[in-house]
Amino acid sequence: MLLSPTMLRIELIRQIRNPYTLAFTLVMPVAMYLLFGASMGYGSLSAGKGNVSFYIMTSMAAYGTAVAMSSLTSLAATEAKQGWGRQLAMSPLSTVGYALTKLLTALSYAALALVLVFVAGMMTGAKADDAWRWAAAAGIVLGLGLIYGLYGLGVGLFFSGDSATALASISMTFFAFFGNVFMPLDGVMLDIARFTPLYGFVALSRWPVTEGRLTTGQTDSIWMLILNVVVWVVLFGLLVMAGARRSRARQ
């Protein structure tokens, strides 16, 4: 069996009942947007092809997607190491089906986090010059956000216990602070930020309105941002392979 609708439904309900999932995946991105984008007086100022509220809204949606993908896929890896795979062998659901169920669960919560942040943005004055820029930003966030599933899987395989899930989401928050996501960086801090895991992803998510122009007046090349994403995909893939070897060694 490739996919079990029953298991998918159970997984979705199980995660919505998880206070950790609610707090870090759904509530925190909206709260961060309301704090930095809606409650400040500069939200209506122009920012490229939109306003500052739209800029911050997109950033928080991207952050929420990265947290959802990384934390929920790390949980899947942890469950697999704890012997869940042997239970699956007694059911019609294949290993691929299990992985697909977990991926769809993570993607569902990433999409929900994005919708909640975008709705909050619509209700508090986030604006873009054209409607397609909303759709483009959402598509980039969800499409590129899948790469953080690799990161979560690698963390879940490499580290033991439930701490892997906490590490995956907390590290995303750390990367966000140092990746020009929560607040505009400049000078040396901005130079450092360009090498961090979230910088290229979030900058590309903002591209429909910023077209690469930063609030500090500098401009990012789209090829530099794509290179950032590609390099981190490779590094995340290496982390998964290292985690798989470490997991087999422990067994």
HELIX and SHEET records of a PDB file:
HELIX    1   1 PRO A    5  ILE A   16  1                                  12    
HELIX    2   2 PRO A   19  THR A   21  1                                   3    
HELIX    3   3 LEU A   22  VAL A   27  3                                   6    
HELIX    4   4 MET A   28  TYR A   33  1                                   6    
HELIX    5   5 LEU A   34  ALA A   38  3                                   5    
HELIX    6   6 VAL A   52  GLU A   79  1                                  28    
HELIX    7   7 ALA A   80  TRP A   84  3                                   5    
HELIX    8   8 GLY A   85  LEU A   88  1                                   4    
HELIX    9   9 THR A   95  MET A  123  1                                  29    
HELIX   10  10 ALA A  131  GLY A  145  1                                  15    
HELIX   11  11 ILE A  147  PHE A  158  1                                  12    
HELIX   12  12 SER A  163  PHE A  177  1                                  15    
HELIX   13  13 GLY A  187  ALA A  193  1                                   7    
HELIX   14  14 TYR A  199  THR A  210  1                                  12    
HELIX   15  15 ILE A  222  ARG A  250  1                                  29    
SHEET    1   A 2 SER A  46  ALA A  47  0                                        
SHEET    2   A 2 GLY A  50  ASN A  51 -1                                        
END                                                                             
